[in-house]
Amino acid sequence: MTDPVDDPVGALVIRRATPGDAPALASICRASFPTTARWQASRRAAERWWRGAIASAAAEVWAVRRASECVALLLVILDESVWKRERRRFGRPSWRDPVVLALRPIALWRILRHRFTARAAPAPSPIGAVSPARAERLWLELIAVAPRARGQGLGQRLVALCEHRAAIHDRSEVRLRVEAHNRGAIAMYQREGFSVTTATPRALVMSRAVDPAILPPREFGLLEKEPAHP
């Protein structure tokens, strides 16, 4: 695991996200995932999605702030079954989505091209896959860093935070899914000790065992008091 102690890029605050962070989180995702319709369509729907995730007892959303600016985020899933049900509720598409995408032809082209390519390849088992039991693992749903803050170690820092949260919740493994074309993310996860458990031309499922000796939050910039563990 990369040592996340040093902070050469200025003081950071890593804290649980609040509903007021939803616009910034949606903007980071729009810049980070150009082929995902959820983030490229209606901003209002994307912000609603994030407010739902922040309110969910099945998930934790963490925001990284520098000064008054949100520059990165982490979403981890504690209860995959409950998360699936809740996501269907707050993640429903908006009637505005087709209108917004029609007004953004380049974004629409990227999304359609990606979907056409994805259909040609089988997908690995996504969230909910067996081994280990769901109650024994933490699912890393999403890490995203704003373009202006990339190359500064924030992704590695959030992986460290994810492992710490897994240890707090007594999970033995962290598991994630990453698209096969996202070579930068795959390389980062491999450097952080993740190995491939399932692979197809479309995506990889990766996992790593949780290190019980992971550094506590104060050692890697978690400046605000962490929430009490239920």
C-alpha positions as a Markdown table, in Angstrom:
| # | Residue | x | y | z |
|---|---|---|---|---|
| 1 | Met | 0.0 | 0.0 | 0.0 |
| 2 | Thr | 1.3 | 3.4 | -1.0 |
| 3 | Asp | 2.3 | 5.5 | 2.1 |
| 4 | Pro | -0.3 | 8.3 | 2.2 |
| 5 | Val | 1.3 | 10.4 | 4.9 |
| 6 | Asp | 3.1 | 13.0 | 2.8 |
| 7 | Asp | 1.0 | 15.8 | 1.3 |
| 8 | Pro | 3.1 | 17.8 | -1.1 |
| 9 | Val | 0.1 | 19.6 | -2.7 |
| 10 | Gly | -1.3 | 21.6 | 0.3 |
| 11 | Ala | -3.6 | 21.0 | 3.2 |
| 12 | Leu | -6.5 | 18.6 | 2.4 |
| 13 | Val | -9.6 | 17.8 | 4.3 |
| 14 | Ile | -11.1 | 14.4 | 3.7 |
| 15 | Arg | -14.6 | 14.1 | 5.3 |
| 16 | Arg | -17.9 | 12.5 | 4.8 |
| 17 | Ala | -19.8 | 14.2 | 2.0 |
| 18 | Thr | -23.0 | 16.3 | 2.8 |
| 19 | Pro | -25.9 | 17.0 | 0.5 |
| 20 | Gly | -24.4 | 20.4 | -0.2 |
| 21 | Asp | -21.5 | 18.6 | -1.9 |
| 22 | Ala | -23.7 | 17.0 | -4.6 |
| 23 | Pro | -23.2 | 19.6 | -7.3 |
| 24 | Ala | -19.4 | 19.4 | -7.0 |
| 25 | Leu | -19.5 | 15.6 | -6.9 |
| 26 | Ala | -21.6 | 15.6 | -10.1 |
| 27 | Ser | -19.2 | 18.0 | -11.8 |
| 28 | Ile | -16.2 | 15.8 | -11.0 |
| 29 | Cys | -18.0 | 12.7 | -12.4 |
| 30 | Arg | -19.0 | 14.6 | -15.5 |
| 31 | Ala | -15.3 | 15.5 | -16.1 |
| 32 | Ser | -14.1 | 12.0 | -15.2 |
| 33 | Phe | -16.5 | 9.7 | -17.0 |
| 34 | Pro | -17.3 | 11.0 | -20.5 |
| 35 | Thr | -19.0 | 7.7 | -21.6 |
| 36 | Thr | -21.4 | 7.4 | -18.7 |
| 37 | Ala | -24.9 | 8.8 | -19.5 |
| 38 | Arg | -25.7 | 9.2 | -15.8 |
| 39 | Trp | -23.0 | 12.0 | -15.5 |
| 40 | Gln | -23.3 | 13.4 | -19.0 |
| 41 | Ala | -27.0 | 14.0 | -19.1 |
| 42 | Ser | -29.1 | 16.0 | -16.7 |
| 43 | Arg | -27.1 | 17.7 | -14.0 |
| 44 | Arg | -30.2 | 17.8 | -11.8 |
| 45 | Ala | -30.5 | 14.0 | -12.0 |
| 46 | Ala | -26.8 | 13.5 | -11.3 |
| 47 | Glu | -27.1 | 15.7 | -8.2 |
| 48 | Arg | -30.2 | 13.9 | -7.1 |
| 49 | Trp | -28.2 | 10.6 | -7.5 |
| 50 | Trp | -25.4 | 11.9 | -5.2 |
| 51 | Arg | -27.9 | 13.2 | -2.6 |
| 52 | Gly | -29.4 | 9.7 | -2.5 |
| 53 | Ala | -26.0 | 8.1 | -2.2 |
| 54 | Ile | -25.0 | 10.4 | 0.6 |
| 55 | Ala | -28.3 | 9.7 | 2.5 |
| 56 | Ser | -28.0 | 5.9 | 2.1 |
| 57 | Ala | -27.2 | 3.8 | 5.2 |
| 58 | Ala | -25.8 | 1.2 | 2.8 |
| 59 | Ala | -23.0 | 3.5 | 1.5 |
| 60 | Glu | -20.4 | 6.0 | 2.5 |
| 61 | Val | -19.5 | 9.0 | 0.4 |
| 62 | Trp | -16.3 | 10.8 | 1.2 |
| 63 | Ala | -15.2 | 14.2 | -0.3 |
| 64 | Val | -11.7 | 15.6 | -0.6 |
| 65 | Arg | -11.5 | 19.3 | -0.3 |
| 66 | Arg | -8.6 | 21.7 | -0.7 |
| 67 | Ala | -9.4 | 25.1 | 0.6 |
| 68 | Ser | -13.1 | 25.6 | -0.3 |
| 69 | Glu | -12.9 | 23.4 | -3.4 |
| 70 | Cys | -14.0 | 19.7 | -3.7 |
| 71 | Val | -11.3 | 17.9 | -5.8 |
| 72 | Ala | -12.0 | 14.2 | -5.4 |
| 73 | Leu | -14.5 | 11.7 | -4.0 |
| 74 | Leu | -14.8 | 8.1 | -2.8 |
| 75 | Leu | -18.0 | 6.0 | -2.7 |
| 76 | Val | -17.9 | 2.6 | -0.9 |
| 77 | Ile | -20.8 | 0.2 | -0.4 |
| 78 | Leu | -21.4 | -1.4 | 2.9 |
| 79 | Asp | -24.5 | -3.4 | 2.1 |
| 80 | Glu | -24.8 | -4.4 | -1.5 |
| 81 | Ser | -28.4 | -5.7 | -1.4 |
| 82 | Val | -29.8 | -2.6 | 0.2 |
| 83 | Trp | -27.7 | -0.4 | -2.1 |
| 84 | Lys | -29.2 | -2.0 | -5.2 |
| 85 | Arg | -32.7 | -1.4 | -4.0 |
| 86 | Glu | -32.0 | 2.2 | -3.0 |
| 87 | Arg | -30.1 | 3.0 | -6.2 |
| 88 | Arg | -33.1 | 1.9 | -8.3 |
| 89 | Arg | -35.2 | 4.5 | -6.5 |
| 90 | Phe | -32.9 | 7.6 | -6.5 |
| 91 | Gly | -31.0 | 6.6 | -9.7 |
| 92 | Arg | -34.0 | 6.5 | -12.0 |
| 93 | Pro | -33.4 | 8.3 | -15.3 |
| 94 | Ser | -34.8 | 11.8 | -15.7 |
| 95 | Trp | -37.1 | 12.9 | -18.6 |
| 96 | Arg | -34.5 | 15.7 | -19.2 |
| 97 | Asp | -31.7 | 13.2 | -20.1 |
| 98 | Pro | -32.6 | 12.7 | -23.8 |
| 99 | Val | -33.0 | 16.5 | -24.2 |
| 100 | Val | -29.7 | 17.3 | -22.5 |
| 101 | Leu | -27.8 | 14.7 | -24.5 |
| 102 | Ala | -29.4 | 15.8 | -27.8 |
| 103 | Leu | -28.0 | 19.3 | -27.1 |
| 104 | Arg | -24.5 | 17.7 | -26.4 |
| 105 | Pro | -23.8 | 15.7 | -29.6 |
| 106 | Ile | -20.2 | 15.0 | -28.8 |
| 107 | Ala | -21.1 | 13.5 | -25.4 |
| 108 | Leu | -23.9 | 11.5 | -27.0 |
| 109 | Trp | -21.6 | 10.1 | -29.6 |
| 110 | Arg | -19.1 | 9.0 | -27.0 |
| 111 | Ile | -21.8 | 7.3 | -24.9 |
| 112 | Leu | -23.3 | 5.5 | -27.9 |
| 113 | Arg | -19.9 | 4.3 | -29.2 |
| 114 | His | -19.0 | 3.0 | -25.8 |
| 115 | Arg | -22.3 | 1.1 | -25.4 |
| 116 | Phe | -22.0 | -0.4 | -28.9 |
| 117 | Thr | -18.5 | -1.6 | -28.1 |
| 118 | Ala | -19.5 | -2.9 | -24.6 |
| 119 | Arg | -22.3 | -5.0 | -26.1 |
| 120 | Ala | -19.8 | -6.9 | -28.2 |
| 121 | Ala | -18.0 | -8.2 | -25.1 |
| 122 | Pro | -19.3 | -10.1 | -22.0 |
| 123 | Ala | -19.2 | -8.3 | -18.7 |
| 124 | Pro | -17.6 | -9.9 | -15.6 |
| 125 | Ser | -19.7 | -10.4 | -12.5 |
| 126 | Pro | -20.4 | -6.9 | -11.2 |
| 127 | Ile | -21.4 | -5.8 | -7.7 |
| 128 | Gly | -23.0 | -8.8 | -5.9 |
| 129 | Ala | -20.5 | -11.4 | -7.2 |
| 130 | Val | -19.9 | -14.4 | -4.9 |
| 131 | Ser | -16.7 | -15.0 | -2.9 |
| 132 | Pro | -16.2 | -13.9 | -0.4 |
| 133 | Ala | -19.6 | -13.4 | 1.2 |
| 134 | Arg | -21.0 | -9.9 | 0.7 |
| 135 | Ala | -21.0 | -9.3 | 4.4 |
| 136 | Glu | -17.2 | -10.0 | 4.5 |
| 137 | Arg | -16.2 | -7.5 | 1.9 |
| 138 | Leu | -16.3 | -3.8 | 1.1 |
| 139 | Trp | -17.3 | -2.8 | -2.4 |
| 140 | Leu | -15.3 | 0.1 | -3.8 |
| 141 | Glu | -18.0 | 1.6 | -6.1 |
| 142 | Leu | -16.2 | 4.8 | -7.3 |
| 143 | Ile | -13.1 | 6.9 | -7.0 |
| 144 | Ala | -12.9 | 10.1 | -9.1 |
| 145 | Val | -10.5 | 13.0 | -9.1 |
| 146 | Ala | -11.0 | 16.4 | -10.7 |
| 147 | Pro | -8.8 | 16.9 | -13.8 |
| 148 | Arg | -6.9 | 19.8 | -12.2 |
| 149 | Ala | -6.0 | 17.7 | -9.1 |
| 150 | Arg | -4.8 | 14.5 | -10.9 |
| 151 | Gly | -1.2 | 13.3 | -10.7 |
| 152 | Gln | -0.9 | 14.3 | -7.0 |
| 153 | Gly | -1.6 | 11.0 | -5.3 |
| 154 | Leu | -5.2 | 11.6 | -4.4 |
| 155 | Gly | -6.3 | 8.3 | -5.9 |
| 156 | Gln | -3.8 | 6.4 | -3.8 |
| 157 | Arg | -4.9 | 8.3 | -0.7 |
| 158 | Leu | -8.5 | 7.4 | -1.3 |
| 159 | Val | -7.6 | 3.7 | -1.8 |
| 160 | Ala | -5.9 | 3.9 | 1.6 |
| 161 | Leu | -9.1 | 5.5 | 3.1 |
| 162 | Cys | -11.2 | 2.7 | 1.5 |
| 163 | Glu | -9.0 | 0.1 | 3.1 |
| 164 | His | -9.3 | 1.9 | 6.4 |
| 165 | Arg | -13.1 | 1.9 | 6.2 |
| 166 | Ala | -13.1 | -1.8 | 5.4 |
| 167 | Ala | -11.0 | -2.5 | 8.5 |
| 168 | Ile | -13.4 | -0.3 | 10.6 |
| 169 | His | -16.3 | -2.3 | 9.3 |
| 170 | Asp | -14.6 | -5.6 | 9.9 |
| 171 | Arg | -14.3 | -6.6 | 6.3 |
| 172 | Ser | -11.7 | -8.9 | 5.0 |
| 173 | Glu | -11.5 | -7.8 | 1.4 |
| 174 | Val | -12.0 | -4.8 | -0.8 |
| 175 | Arg | -13.4 | -5.5 | -4.3 |
| 176 | Leu | -14.1 | -3.3 | -7.3 |
| 177 | Arg | -15.0 | -3.3 | -11.0 |
| 178 | Val | -13.0 | -1.2 | -13.5 |
| 179 | Glu | -13.5 | -0.9 | -17.3 |
| 180 | Ala | -10.8 | -2.6 | -19.3 |
| 181 | His | -10.0 | 0.6 | -21.3 |
| 182 | Asn | -9.2 | 2.5 | -18.1 |
| 183 | Arg | -5.5 | 1.6 | -18.0 |
| 184 | Gly | -4.6 | 4.4 | -15.6 |
| 185 | Ala | -7.0 | 3.2 | -12.9 |
| 186 | Ile | -6.0 | -0.5 | -13.5 |
| 187 | Ala | -2.3 | 0.4 | -13.0 |
| 188 | Met | -3.0 | 2.4 | -9.9 |
| 189 | Tyr | -5.0 | -0.5 | -8.3 |
| 190 | Gln | -2.3 | -2.9 | -9.2 |
| 191 | Arg | 0.3 | -0.7 | -7.5 |
| 192 | Glu | -1.9 | -0.6 | -4.5 |
| 193 | Gly | -1.9 | -4.4 | -4.2 |
| 194 | Phe | -5.1 | -5.3 | -6.1 |
| 195 | Ser | -5.2 | -8.4 | -8.3 |
| 196 | Val | -7.6 | -9.4 | -11.0 |
| 197 | Thr | -10.2 | -12.0 | -10.0 |
| 198 | Thr | -12.3 | -11.9 | -13.2 |
| 199 | Ala | -11.4 | -10.5 | -16.6 |
| 200 | Thr | -13.2 | -10.0 | -19.9 |
| 201 | Pro | -12.5 | -7.7 | -22.9 |
| 202 | Arg | -15.1 | -5.3 | -21.3 |
| 203 | Ala | -14.1 | -5.0 | -17.6 |
| 204 | Leu | -12.1 | -6.4 | -14.8 |
| 205 | Val | -13.1 | -7.3 | -11.2 |
| 206 | Met | -10.2 | -6.7 | -8.8 |
| 207 | Ser | -9.7 | -7.4 | -5.2 |
| 208 | Arg | -7.2 | -7.3 | -2.3 |
| 209 | Ala | -7.2 | -8.4 | 1.3 |
| 210 | Val | -7.6 | -5.8 | 3.9 |
| 211 | Asp | -4.5 | -5.0 | 5.9 |
| 212 | Pro | -5.5 | -4.7 | 9.6 |
| 213 | Ala | -2.5 | -2.4 | 10.3 |
| 214 | Ile | -3.7 | 0.3 | 7.9 |
| 215 | Leu | -2.8 | 3.8 | 9.2 |
| 216 | Pro | -5.5 | 5.6 | 11.1 |
| 217 | Pro | -7.3 | 8.6 | 9.5 |
| 218 | Arg | -5.2 | 11.3 | 11.1 |
| 219 | Glu | -2.1 | 9.9 | 9.4 |
| 220 | Phe | -3.4 | 10.7 | 5.9 |
| 221 | Gly | -5.1 | 14.0 | 6.0 |
| 222 | Leu | -8.5 | 13.0 | 7.5 |
| 223 | Leu | -8.7 | 16.2 | 9.4 |
| 224 | Glu | -12.3 | 16.1 | 10.5 |
| 225 | Lys | -13.6 | 13.8 | 13.1 |
| 226 | Glu | -14.8 | 10.5 | 11.5 |
| 227 | Pro | -18.4 | 9.5 | 12.1 |
| 228 | Ala | -19.2 | 7.0 | 14.8 |
| 229 | His | -19.4 | 3.4 | 13.6 |
| 230 | Pro | -22.9 | 2.1 | 14.0 |
